[in-house]
Each structure stands twice: as structure tokens, then as C-alpha cells.
Amino acid sequence: MAEKRKVIRKRIKAADEMKRFMADHYYQLDNAAKTGEEKVAWCSSVGPAEILRAMGFLVFFPETHSAMLGATRMATELIPHANARGYTPEICSYLTADIGAFLQGVTPLSRAYEGIESVPKPDVLVFNTNQCRDVQDWFAWYSREFDAPLVGIHTHRGVKDVTESHISSIAIQLEAMIEPLAEISGKRFDMNELKRVVALSRECSDLWKKVLDTAAAIPSPLTFFDGTTLMGPAVVGRGTQPAVDFYKILLAELEQRVENHAGAVEDERFRIYWEGMPIWGRLRAHSELFAELKTCVLASTYCNSWIFSAFDAEDPFRSMAKAYTELFIVRSDDAKEEYIKAMIEFFNVDGVIFHDARTCPNNSNCRYGMPQRLEADTGIPSLIIDGDLNDLRCLSDEQTNTNIEAFIEQLEEHR
Ligand code: SF4
């Protein structure tokens, strides 16, 4: 049996800085919604936030809000309220938890930030179907609820190689958003401002990549569970200077850990790649479970999804089109498998865990034989765990823990 014992989780000091960043973000949005001094746009998490920022909108990301519903374990009991409105339990539990919360008049923002009572009312909602169609339906619900305009980018799916025609068709859609957004914001589009924002987004993305890449060190200074919260500024703040400043501080701390051979998990013995969504309501429990097993879950497709290396301030529309189409979730299984193989090698992992998230087929890549193909190609064992991002009724803790412990034991024997 693999050794299991209580360990102390190592705190990342920069997390305090991140908390301040997130508080500023939500208070700014709350102030804008209350005073009407600034316009608010809701945006899907891998949507064209750069264009919105360049046009003077403050940007709110419903997915991050719903992840908070999951992390605070508010989500599961809110989902049935959306189900009652015809949004079935089988679709995205970000969507159902978020709409459920709105219908019940609750938000985790009130718990986290004194004085904030609700999500900020949108002046416009902007989605990109690069991740899924659920964001479109989710935003359409709010568009009707708030009587606010809905604008969207419709992306290709299952893309093997990103070609010029993919890029052109998305770039045209991005440019076509300018006119309606200018009407809503009341501001003229300024190409130099867009270039400035794209440059900041690229800098944020490069720093975030460097942060995640520190996990290649042995022992890893970072866990996936740290990454799921530390990625906050890369999601909600890309395109701003404070996000860039935060990642410089975080990177310095992690590089110091690497220099000192200070692992995030004490006596790291096994290194795991996590494929799929986090189980938000079990982040802490999973972080502790793996640490007790001297196992570091150190890298993931999920945290890597906010790396946009194609952004180029000199060619903003086409480079955004490329970056937002190159994403893992947009790609074919062939392209995804090549990517995971490269990650296995780069991070020197001993095993891969696939999370089969019941309500997100888009981020569950274990349903069509991928784990088996990867295992045959790389010799690296994998485990599939059943669960969900937000709906804890889809999860059996006992089963998950037993399976994870048995998997680590298998790695031990493998060694
Ligand atoms: S990708 Fe999955 S979790 Fe994200 S919005 Fe779409 S269905 Fe929901």
C-alpha cells in the first residue's frame, strides 16, 4: 500500500496579492453597475476580452462566478432551480448553478466581498463558442432577463491544424463586433488602444506560461490545485497591467522555490497530469489527499487554457483569431493527443488522471478511447475518475478516493 500520512500544505505567499487583485476586480465592477459610470460587458472565459477592454468596458466572466459557486459548495443545491426552468441536469453545471443562483438572488460575491449584493448588470453579453455551445445558451438566458444585447463569435470545432481560412473567418467576426460594441459603449474604436491591450494580454499569458512551466522542476514548486485559483488574474484580468504585475510577483516566488528545491508537496514521489475540469467543491480535499500520498498533481490542460502565445499587438484581430482557435478545447482528438504527449514529456509525469465531468463533455476527453491510445503510445498509466465541475451529486467521494489510492499504488509497483 502506498504510504499515506498527514502533511502540511505549503502556502503560496503571492496568494494574498491575488486576493487583493480579485477584490479590486469585483469592487470595480460593482461600482460600475451601481453608478453607471462605466459600461459592463459579460464575456465567456476564452472570449474576446481584449476587444471589450479596448472599447472601455469592464469585463465580468460568468464562468469564474460559477466556479466560485462550485468552490463554496453552493452550486449543487442551486442547480435544480435552473432545471425547473427547463435547463436539464445533463447540461453544463456552470450554467445551471449560475442561473439557479440568479433565480434565488444569491451570489458567492456577497460572502467574499462586503457590500456586493449581486452580479453586475450587463450592458452587453459576448460569447465565443470556441469552448462549447452552452455559453451561448447561458448568455442568451441573461440577455432576455436583462434585456441586454447579445453578441457572439461562432468558432470551428474539432480543428486538427489551424489554417489561414480558420483564422480569416474568425478575424472577420471579431472585426464585425466593433460596430455594435461602439454603439453600446458610446466610444469610438481606437486601434492603438486595442494594440496596447493585446500587448498586455500577451505579456500576462507569457508570464502565466512561465509560472505553469516551473512545475517541470523536480520537485514541482506548484500544484494543479494552486493553479486553479492562481489563474484568476489570467482569466479575469488579462489585458491589464495589474495582472502582469501579479504574475511577476508569483513567478519570482516560484523560481525561488525551484532554486531552493522546495516542492509544493513534501517528499514528492509521483507526478501527475490532470486532464479535464477541476472538481471545484473538492479542491481542498483532493489537494490534501494527493499530498498525503506524496503525489504532486502538477500540470493540467485546464490551467494551460489561458496561454495565448499567438497574441501579436501588431496584428491584433488575426492573432486573436489564431490564439482563440488554437486552444486545446477547439481541437481534434489527434491534435489533443499530440499536446498531452508533449505535456507528459515536458513535465516528466508518472501518470495521467482524466476527469470525466458529467455535465461537460467538452472538457472530458476520456469518452472515445483517448486514455487507452495515450497509454499504448507512451506507456504512462492513466486513471479515469467520474465527477463533475459543480454538481457534487455526480461524485462518489469514497469511490474516487479508493480509485486514486489504488492508482498511486499501481504507480508504486510500476516503479
Ligand atoms: S466548456 Fe464545459 S464547463 Fe465550460 S461553459 Fe462549456 S460546458 Fe460549461
Residues whose N, C-alpha, C, O or C-beta is under 5 A from the ligand:
A	BS01	SF4	C92 Y94 Q131 C132 D134 V135 T359 C360 N362
